Amino acid sequence: RLASEGVKLTQHIAAAPLCSPSRAAFMTGRYAIRSGMVSTGRVQVLLFLGGSGGLPPSETTFAKRLQQQGYTTGLIGKWHLGLNCEHRGDHCHHPNQHGFSYFYGLPFTLFNDCVPGESSGVLENLQHSLYNLTLLLGLGLFTMVCVRVLGLYQVSLWLLVLFSLLSV
């Protein structure tokens, strides 16, 4: 039904004023405190690549549910729900462990790059890369639809792509 009718979210409420808790609530449909993804201060829950912690593997995300229904899922943008558990590089909290077949983006924030009043090349480079990627994905999807409509090739369009932008 989702593939045939489509879904467009136009009005929804953020479950928390900070990034990680809000993303956790959106992904799971549960309050962030239930999965341990809350902030106890003015600094966000997850900031640095070497840090541990994140969305517990036991949490069911909407991406996991869609994968179980045969969808191919992808996340483009900022994950910000953890990366490592025991040691750097184990990737137990990576989006691929939470139901996303593909991930192209940032596991954490660009917090260290944010200096008020100063421009940074990192953000401009990221915007350029994401623009090009979005353009290529759009062109590919348009081509698949045209090929399918013309009956030249049977293409399965069971696909979910989540664009997760840098700000909540």
N, C-alpha and C positions, 0 to 999 in steps of 0.2 A: 504494500500500500504506500509506503514511504517513497519508493522509487517511482511509482506511477503518478501519485498526486503531488509529491514534493512537500517540503516544509520550509517555511520562512519565518524566522523569529524576528518580530519587529518590536515587541515590548516585553521586557522582563526585568526583574529586580536583581541587583547584585546582592548576594547573601552576606557579604562582608565588605568593609571599606578598603581592604587591602587585596593585593593581587592573588597570592597563593590560596588563602581561604576561599575567596570568591571563585577561583578556578576549580578548586576541589569540590565545592558545592555544585557548580555547573556540571562537572564531569560525572558526579555520582548521584545527584538529585537528593543529597542529604546535607544537613548542616555540617559545616567544616569541622566543628568541634567533635563530631562523632567519628571522624577519621583522624583526629589528631592534628589537623592542618589549621591551627589557629596562631595568632600572633599575641605575644605577651608584652609588647612594647611598641615603640614607634618604628622599629626596623622590621622589615618583612620576614617571614618565616625562612625562606630559602634565598640566599644571595650568592654564595660562592661555589665554584666548581668542586673544590676539595671537601665541601661540607657533606655531612651525611643526613639522612632523614628524607622523608617524602611521603607521598600517597601510598599507604600500605598495599602490598600485593593482594591482600584479601578483599579490597574494595572492588565492587563491580561498577565499572564505568559504562556509559551509554555506548561507547565504542566497542567494548567487549560484547555487549548484548547484540549490537548490529553485526559483529563478526559471526556470532553464533547463528544469525539468520542468513548468512551467506554474503554479506556485504564486504567489500574491500574498503578499508578505512585509511584515512591519511590525515596527518596534522601538519599544517604549515604555519610557522610562527613561533611564539614563545610558549614553552611547556610550563616552566616554573613550578613544578610539583615534585621536584627531587630527581636525583640521578643515581647516587651510590648508597650502599648500605654499609657493608663491612670495610671495604677499602676502595680507594679511587680506581675506577675502571670496571667495577662489577655490574654497573648499570641495572641494578635490580628495580629502580624506580623509573626507568626510561619509558617513554610513551609506548614503545614496542611491547613492553611488559603489561601494558594497561589497555590493550585492544586496538592499538593503531598499527596497521600493516606497514605504513610508511611514515617517516618523520623527517621533515626538513625545516630546521629552525634553531632556536636558542633554547638550551635546557634551563638557562638562568637569565637573570636580568642584566642590563647594561648599567647597573647602579654605579659602578666605579667610573663610568664614562660621563656621568651627568654632572656638569659644573654649570651652575646658572650663569648665563651671559656669554658662555664660550661655546663656539661651534666645534663639533667633532667630526672627523672624517669617518668614524666607525658607523655612525647613524646614516650618513649619506650613502656609504657603500652598501649597508644593509638594505636601505630602501631601494637602491638601484638593483640589487640582486633579487629582492622579492618581487619587484616590478617585472623584471625579465622572466622570472620563474612563473609568475601569474599569467603573463602573456603567453608563454609556451604551453602551460596547462590549459588555458582557455582555447588556444588554437587546436591543441590535441583533442580536447573534448568536442569542439565544434566539428572537427574532421570526423570523429567517431560517429557523431549524430548524423552527419551528412551521408556517410557510407552506409549506416544502418537504414536511413530513410530511403535511400536509393536502392536498397536491397543488394548491394554489392558484397556485403560481408555481414555475418551475424555477430554483433558485438554485445556483450553483456554490460549493462550499465548499472549494475548493483554496486554503487560507489557512494561513500561518504567522505567528503573532504571538509575538514574544519580549519578555517582561517583564524588563527588565534593571534590577535594583534598585540603590540608591545604594551599597551595600556589596557586596564580593565574597562 
